[in-house]
Amino acid sequence: MMIGNMVSAMLLFSIGLPKVFVQNPVEQSLSLVEQEAQLIAYKNFNPAYLFNLERTIPRAKVPLVLQQQLRVYPNTIILTQERYLKELRFFPYPLDTIFIQQDLFEQQRSVLLRRTKD
């Protein structure tokens, strides 16, 4: 029984989990945000970004804070969830969705937005 458990654990950690990890939306979008100096979160976002980027990310609870951030830093990337996109429909700056994907084992979808280049 012990050998069976060890073999199962080795297979899980060497084959199963790496395949699941590759499907993680944070892992897939990390290259879009790693080099970006300015990030801001709108309401809730996938907390794995904090862990992977190893830095704090300011959070905006109202669109006005996003507007002020984008006025000063137009290339800021906004981290949010799909359920908040309706609140940004009439945002004064046009926003492009640069990434959207279902979070693993959760109902929400992670979204990355950036101000449309003029």
Accessible surface in RSA format (square Angstrom, percent):
REM  Atomic radii and reference values for relative SASA: ProtOr
REM  Chains: A
REM  Algorithm: Lee & Richards
REM  Probe-radius: 1.40
REM  Slices: 20
REM RES _ NUM      All-atoms   Total-Side   Main-Chain    Non-polar    All polar
REM                ABS   REL    ABS   REL    ABS   REL    ABS   REL    ABS   REL
RES MET A   1   202.63 104.9 146.87  97.2  55.76 132.8 123.42 104.9  79.21 104.9
RES MET A   2   142.69  73.9 134.88  89.3   7.81  18.6  99.95  85.0  42.74  56.6
RES ILE A   3   130.27  74.1 129.84  96.7   0.43   1.0 129.84  93.5   0.43   1.2
RES GLY A   4    40.58  50.0   0.00   N/A  40.58  50.0  36.08  99.0   4.50  10.1
RES ASN A   5    94.76  65.3  89.40  86.4   5.35  12.9  23.34  56.2  71.42  69.0
RES MET A   6   105.22  54.5 100.94  66.8   4.29  10.2  94.22  80.1  11.00  14.6
RES VAL A   7    71.35  47.0  71.35  64.6   0.00   0.0  71.35  62.0   0.00   0.0
RES SER A   8    68.19  57.6  60.70  81.0   7.49  17.3  33.29  70.9  34.90  48.9
RES ALA A   9    42.68  39.2  38.04  58.7   4.64  10.5  42.23  59.5   0.45   1.2
RES MET A  10   124.93  64.7 119.13  78.8   5.80  13.8  99.93  85.0  25.00  33.1
RES LEU A  11    96.15  53.5  94.50  67.6   1.65   4.1  94.80  66.6   1.35   3.6
RES LEU A  12    92.17  51.3  86.83  62.1   5.34  13.4  91.60  64.3   0.57   1.5
RES PHE A  13   132.20  66.1 117.17  72.6  15.03  39.1 117.26  71.1  14.94  42.8
RES SER A  14    75.42  63.7  49.22  65.7  26.20  60.4  48.64 103.6  26.78  37.5
RES ILE A  15    90.54  51.5  86.96  64.8   3.58   8.6  89.85  64.7   0.69   1.9
RES GLY A  16    26.89  33.2   0.00   N/A  26.89  33.2  25.66  70.4   1.23   2.8
RES LEU A  17    74.79  41.7  73.25  52.4   1.54   3.9  73.50  51.6   1.29   3.5
RES PRO A  18    59.38  43.3  53.20  48.5   6.19  22.5  59.12  48.8   0.27   1.7
RES LYS A  19   143.39  70.0 134.69  82.6   8.70  20.7  89.42  80.5  53.97  57.5
RES VAL A  20    58.10  38.2  55.47  50.2   2.63   6.3  58.10  50.5   0.00   0.0
RES PHE A  21   105.65  52.9 102.30  63.4   3.35   8.7 105.65  64.1   0.00   0.0
RES VAL A  22    86.89  57.2  86.24  78.1   0.65   1.6  86.44  75.1   0.45   1.2
RES GLN A  23    93.59  52.3  93.44  68.3   0.15   0.3  29.21  62.2  64.38  48.8
RES ASN A  24    26.50  18.3  26.50  25.6   0.00   0.0   0.34   0.8  26.16  25.3
RES PRO A  25     0.14   0.1   0.14   0.1   0.00   0.0   0.14   0.1   0.00   0.0
RES VAL A  26     0.07   0.0   0.07   0.1   0.00   0.0   0.07   0.1   0.00   0.0
RES GLU A  27    66.33  38.1  55.74  42.2  10.59  25.2   9.98  19.3  56.35  46.0
RES GLN A  28    77.08  43.1  50.69  37.0  26.39  62.8  25.23  53.7  51.86  39.3
RES SER A  29     0.00   0.0   0.00   0.0   0.00   0.0   0.00   0.0   0.00   0.0
RES LEU A  30    22.68  12.6  22.68  16.2   0.00   0.0  22.68  15.9   0.00   0.0
RES SER A  31    85.85  72.5  65.63  87.6  20.21  46.6  46.98 100.1  38.86  54.4
RES LEU A  32    74.88  41.7  61.61  44.1  13.27  33.4  64.54  45.3  10.34  27.8
RES VAL A  33     0.00   0.0   0.00   0.0   0.00   0.0   0.00   0.0   0.00   0.0
RES GLU A  34    92.39  53.0  69.62  52.7  22.78  54.2  11.83  22.9  80.56  65.8
RES GLN A  35   158.90  88.9 130.19  95.1  28.71  68.4  60.37 128.5  98.54  74.7
RES GLU A  36    35.77  20.5  30.52  23.1   5.25  12.5   4.16   8.1  31.61  25.8
RES ALA A  37    77.01  70.8  55.52  85.7  21.48  48.9  62.38  87.8  14.63  38.8
RES GLN A  38    54.70  30.6  54.70  40.0   0.00   0.0   9.68  20.6  45.03  34.1
RES LEU A  39     6.90   3.8   2.18   1.6   4.72  11.9   2.18   1.5   4.72  12.7
RES ILE A  40     4.47   2.5   4.47   3.3   0.00   0.0   4.47   3.2   0.00   0.0
RES ALA A  41     0.00   0.0   0.00   0.0   0.00   0.0   0.00   0.0   0.00   0.0
RES TYR A  42     0.93   0.4   0.93   0.5   0.00   0.0   0.00   0.0   0.93   1.2
RES LYS A  43    59.98  29.3  55.66  34.2   4.32  10.3  25.77  23.2  34.21  36.4
RES ASN A  44    59.68  41.2  59.34  57.3   0.34   0.8   8.37  20.1  51.30  49.6
RES PHE A  45    13.10   6.6   4.52   2.8   8.57  22.3   4.52   2.7   8.57  24.5
RES ASN A  46    19.08  13.2  15.91  15.4   3.16   7.6   3.24   7.8  15.83  15.3
RES PRO A  47    91.82  66.9  87.34  79.6   4.48  16.3  87.96  72.6   3.86  24.0
RES ALA A  48    30.11  27.7  23.40  36.1   6.70  15.2  29.06  40.9   1.04   2.8
RES TYR A  49     2.13   1.0   2.13   1.2   0.00   0.0   2.13   1.6   0.00   0.0
RES LEU A  50    68.66  38.2  64.50  46.1   4.16  10.5  64.50  45.3   4.16  11.2
RES PHE A  51   165.78  82.9 152.62  94.5  13.15  34.2 161.09  97.7   4.68  13.4
RES ASN A  52    52.35  36.1  26.52  25.6  25.82  62.2   4.14  10.0  48.20  46.6
RES LEU A  53    26.58  14.8   6.84   4.9  19.74  49.6   9.59   6.7  16.99  45.7
RES GLU A  54   149.70  85.9 116.77  88.3  32.93  78.4  39.87  77.1 109.83  89.7
RES ARG A  55    87.78  36.9  70.32  35.8  17.46  41.6  55.04  75.2  32.73  19.8
RES THR A  56   126.07  89.7 112.91 114.5  13.16  31.4  82.34 110.6  43.73  66.1
RES ILE A  57    15.86   9.0   0.27   0.2  15.59  37.6   0.89   0.6  14.97  40.6
RES PRO A  58    79.27  57.8  65.99  60.2  13.27  48.2  78.74  65.0   0.53   3.3
RES ARG A  59   121.10  50.8  90.59  46.2  30.51  72.6  21.49  29.4  99.62  60.4
RES ALA A  60     0.62   0.6   0.00   0.0   0.62   1.4   0.62   0.9   0.00   0.0
RES LYS A  61   147.61  72.0 139.47  85.6   8.14  19.4  82.71  74.4  64.90  69.1
RES VAL A  62    76.87  50.6  76.82  69.5   0.06   0.1  76.87  66.8   0.00   0.0
RES PRO A  63    49.39  36.0  49.21  44.9   0.18   0.7  49.39  40.8   0.00   0.0
RES LEU A  64   102.63  57.2  98.49  70.5   4.14  10.4 100.20  70.4   2.42   6.5
RES VAL A  65    58.55  38.5  57.92  52.4   0.63   1.5  57.92  50.3   0.63   1.7
RES LEU A  66     0.05   0.0   0.04   0.0   0.01   0.0   0.05   0.0   0.00   0.0
RES GLN A  67    42.42  23.7  42.42  31.0   0.00   0.0   0.00   0.0  42.42  32.2
RES GLN A  68    83.41  46.6  82.76  60.5   0.65   1.6  22.56  48.0  60.85  46.2
RES GLN A  69    31.51  17.6  26.14  19.1   5.37  12.8   6.26  13.3  25.26  19.2
RES LEU A  70     0.00   0.0   0.00   0.0   0.00   0.0   0.00   0.0   0.00   0.0
RES ARG A  71   134.59  56.5 115.95  59.1  18.64  44.4  55.87  76.3  78.72  47.7
RES VAL A  72    99.42  65.4  75.66  68.5  23.77  57.3  81.28  70.6  18.15  49.2
RES TYR A  73   100.97  47.1  98.82  56.2   2.15   5.6  57.48  43.2  43.49  53.6
RES PRO A  74    65.69  47.9  64.50  58.8   1.19   4.3  64.50  53.3   1.19   7.4
RES ASN A  75    78.47  54.1  77.89  75.3   0.58   1.4  14.27  34.3  64.21  62.1
RES THR A  76     0.08   0.1   0.00   0.0   0.08   0.2   0.00   0.0   0.08   0.1
RES ILE A  77     0.00   0.0   0.00   0.0   0.00   0.0   0.00   0.0   0.00   0.0
RES ILE A  78     0.00   0.0   0.00   0.0   0.00   0.0   0.00   0.0   0.00   0.0
RES LEU A  79     0.61   0.3   0.61   0.4   0.00   0.0   0.61   0.4   0.00   0.0
RES THR A  80     1.76   1.2   0.00   0.0   1.76   4.2   0.00   0.0   1.76   2.7
RES GLN A  81     5.55   3.1   5.55   4.1   0.00   0.0   0.00   0.0   5.55   4.2
RES GLU A  82    69.47  39.9  64.88  49.1   4.59  10.9  19.12  37.0  50.35  41.1
RES ARG A  83   138.57  58.2 109.50  55.8  29.08  69.2  61.27  83.7  77.31  46.9
RES TYR A  84    26.64  12.4  26.64  15.2   0.00   0.0  15.44  11.6  11.20  13.8
RES LEU A  85    49.54  27.6  44.67  32.0   4.87  12.2  44.98  31.6   4.56  12.3
RES LYS A  86   152.65  74.5 146.98  90.2   5.67  13.5  90.03  81.0  62.62  66.7
RES GLU A  87    80.34  46.1  53.26  40.3  27.08  64.5  40.56  78.4  39.78  32.5
RES LEU A  88    13.06   7.3   4.05   2.9   9.01  22.7   4.66   3.3   8.40  22.6
RES ARG A  89   164.21  68.9 128.20  65.4  36.01  85.7  55.90  76.4 108.31  65.6
RES PHE A  90   179.26  89.7 150.34  93.1  28.93  75.3 157.75  95.6  21.52  61.6
RES PHE A  91    24.79  12.4   2.66   1.6  22.13  57.6   7.73   4.7  17.06  48.8
RES PRO A  92    80.31  58.5  43.39  39.6  36.92 134.2  55.26  45.6  25.05 155.7
RES TYR A  93    35.99  16.8  34.85  19.8   1.14   3.0  22.85  17.2  13.13  16.2
RES PRO A  94    79.84  58.2  68.64  62.6  11.20  40.7  79.38  65.5   0.46   2.8
RES LEU A  95    41.65  23.2  10.31   7.4  31.34  78.8  10.31   7.2  31.34  84.3
RES ASP A  96    67.58  47.3  64.83  64.5   2.75   6.5  16.23  38.2  51.36  51.2
RES THR A  97    71.44  50.8  41.34  41.9  30.10  71.7  22.37  30.1  49.06  74.2
RES ILE A  98    58.05  33.0  31.35  23.4  26.70  64.3  37.34  26.9  20.70  56.2
RES PHE A  99    32.99  16.5  25.79  16.0   7.19  18.7  32.82  19.9   0.17   0.5
RES ILE A 100    62.44  35.5  43.67  32.5  18.78  45.3  43.67  31.4  18.78  51.0
RES GLN A 101    40.49  22.6  37.66  27.5   2.83   6.7  21.48  45.7  19.01  14.4
RES GLN A 102    75.89  42.4  71.48  52.2   4.41  10.5  46.44  98.9  29.45  22.3
RES ASP A 103     3.36   2.4   2.00   2.0   1.36   3.2   0.94   2.2   2.42   2.4
RES LEU A 104    55.34  30.8  44.95  32.2  10.40  26.1  47.10  33.1   8.24  22.2
RES PHE A 105   183.57  91.8 134.97  83.6  48.60 126.5 151.15  91.6  32.42  92.8
RES GLU A 106    86.41  49.6  68.32  51.7  18.09  43.1  31.24  60.4  55.17  45.0
RES GLN A 107   173.40  97.0 150.03 109.7  23.36  55.6  56.72 120.7 116.67  88.5
RES GLN A 108    51.71  28.9  42.75  31.2   8.96  21.3  13.80  29.4  37.91  28.8
RES ARG A 109    82.56  34.7  81.39  41.5   1.17   2.8  14.46  19.8  68.10  41.3
RES SER A 110     1.34   1.1   1.34   1.8   0.00   0.0   1.34   2.9   0.00   0.0
RES VAL A 111     0.70   0.5   0.00   0.0   0.70   1.7   0.00   0.0   0.70   1.9
RES LEU A 112     0.49   0.3   0.49   0.3   0.00   0.0   0.49   0.3   0.00   0.0
RES LEU A 113     4.92   2.7   4.92   3.5   0.00   0.0   4.92   3.5   0.00   0.0
RES ARG A 114    51.58  21.7  51.58  26.3   0.00   0.0   9.02  12.3  42.56  25.8
RES ARG A 115    46.35  19.5  42.13  21.5   4.21  10.0   4.75   6.5  41.59  25.2
RES THR A 116    42.21  30.0  39.91  40.5   2.30   5.5  37.66  50.6   4.55   6.9
RES LYS A 117   144.81  70.6 120.38  73.9  24.43  58.2 110.22  99.2  34.59  36.8
RES ASP A 118   163.71 114.7  88.66  88.2  75.05 177.5  71.14 167.4  92.57  92.3
END  Absolute sums over single chains surface
CHAIN  1 A     7829.9       6601.8       1228.1       4837.8       2992.2
END  Absolute sums over all chains
TOTAL          7829.9       6601.8       1228.1       4837.8       2992.2
